[in-house]
Structures are given as structure tokens and as C-alpha cells.
Amino acid sequence: MLPAPLQKNLTLPVIAAPMFLVSGTKLVTACCQSGVIGTFPALNARSSEQLDEWITQIKSELSDTSTAFGVNLVVHRSNERLASDLEVIKSHKVPLVITSLGADPAVIETVHSYGGKVFHDVVNLRFAKKAAQSGVDGLIAVCAGGGGHAGTSSPFALIAEIREFFDGTLLLAGAISSGRDIAAARALGADAAYMGTRFIATAEANVSDDYKTMIEQSGSADVVYTPKISGVPASFLSKSLDQHGVDLATHQPPTKLDFGAELSAEDKQSVDHSGPKPWKDLWSAGQGAGAIKSSPSVSSLIAELTFDYNAAIESLSNR
């Protein structure tokens, strides 16, 4: 189950995934106030100083200071801010830290030192075992059909295999868009659902209306999974690639992984991002986009998800 510190004021077993350039203070606060755990990537703040300001703002807007929220840290050598961002997180005692691209025992030890919890996202069994051995509190199984840096494993296979050796908190990600999907994740053995794309298409998401409309008008077949855009296999909307004239048959992937280069041309520039930038210009989404037809407020979305989730649970019980 979810650790007790993360359950306060939770009405639905859901964590809104931290999405690069999408998740800001407005989305995080709305999620937390509506009964799910809101999170954001540290790199969405343009500096460690701004990260400090964002966390301060989120904490000030949550009427109950025990309400959990989370920050995502990219644990990769290209992230020059890792140490300074971790210090900010420690100073604020952020309840949940989600690590990506590396489960660093030093990061885990720092978060545990103030009582925080660390979840790590994994796309296959090998990475899951490495993360479990590092001492994380939870694993996020990012399965086939997910947005961003997703995996290719079936949730039926990966959840079962992880449960053979890991009894900590387990989340499921990948094409989860409805309350029924959340119930299905629980039925498979996950403690909670990890939802990204569904929260892009909300009023509070920090994206253009065009991006939201493209998600509403896309189906699962409009999502392409390729390493050619960011250098790591990830899911993107084919309509977005077409919009910028990106032909995957001829497009060359970046030669250097730099997970902060997309922030802006002014802040950070890379020779590999001279054209349309991943995430900023080339939009990501998971296959769950096919079930998304509107962009409501977060509070309205959570109310709908909760109703559908409870109805699904009741229906299964009756059967």
C-alpha cells in the first residue's frame, strides 16, 4: 500500500505523474486539493532558486500542511543541478521524491534522513531489481502505451514479476485514463495508478490549448514510440511530428543525452536541438489519449475518475 504519510487527504489511489514542461505549481496544487498526489519535475523550475520558490508556493496554498506532494529528480550525469536541487528538497522536507534515470543510494539516503519517501520509475525487470536493491520505497512500473519515456512490457507481465521480489509500494503507469483503468491497476496488484497524459488535457496543465486539442483528437494509433526524438525510447504524438515536418524515416536522433536542453533557447542550447525541440515543440502523449475527449478542470476530472473507479469496484464485487 501507499506509505501512511502519503495517504493524508487522498481520495483516489492516484499520483499525477511529473511531466516535463507540463506540470507546474498550478497543476500540482489542484491535484493535491482534489484528492490525488500532485508532482512536478525539478527541472521545470528554471533554477534551484526557483525550485525553492515553487515548493514554498505549493506548501503555502495547501491548507493542510500534511498533504503530500512530490518532486521528480533526474539522476543522470547531464543534470548539473542534481546536488543543489536535492538540497532544496531536503530543506523543505518534500514528502515524495520520484527518481528517474538512476536510483542513487546517496539520493535515497538524503530523502530518508528527513522522513521522505523515494519512488523510482522503471521500464523493465532489470531496472526494477536494481532499484529495489538500492533501497527505494516504491517502484513505478511504466508499461507499454505510456507517454514520455515509457517501456514496452505488458502490465500483466511486469507487475507479476516485480511482485515476486518486491513487497514495497508498486505503481502502474501506461495508458491509464479512466476510473475503470485505475481499478484495473489495483486488480493487477498495483497500490496506485500513475497517470500522466490524462492530466495534460486539464485546465491547469501548463501547455497550449492546441496541445490539449491534439490529445482530444488523437487515438492510440497516433502515438509513436521511438528513440529518434530524445535519444531515449519515448512516446510522441505523430500529428505533432507531422506538424513540424519530422520524418522518422530520415530523422537523426541526438548524439548527446541532455535532459534540460529543451527548457528554452535562451537558458540552455544544444547543437542537437537546433530544430523543433522534444517536449516543447514535439508533444508527447501515451496511448491513453484515445480515451480522452475533453480538458476539464482537475477538480472535475478527479470527481469523474472517483465516480467511475467506485462504480468499477462495485461492479467487480457484484460479479
Protein Blocks (a to p, Z undefined) as FASTA:
>chain_A
ZZfklmgopabdcdddddehkacfklmmmmmmnopacdddfklpgbfklmmmmmmmmmmm
pmblkbccdddddddfklmklmmmmmmmmmnopabacdehiaafklmmmmmmnopacddd
dfbfklmmmmmmnopabdcdddehiahjddfbdfklmmmmmmmmpccdcddeehiabfkl
mmmmmmnopabdcdfklmmmcfklccdfklmmmmmmpcfklpccdfklnopacdddfklm
mmnopafkloccdfbdcfklmmpmklpccfklmmccehklmccddfklmmpcbdcdfklm
mmmmmmmmmmmmmmmmmZZ
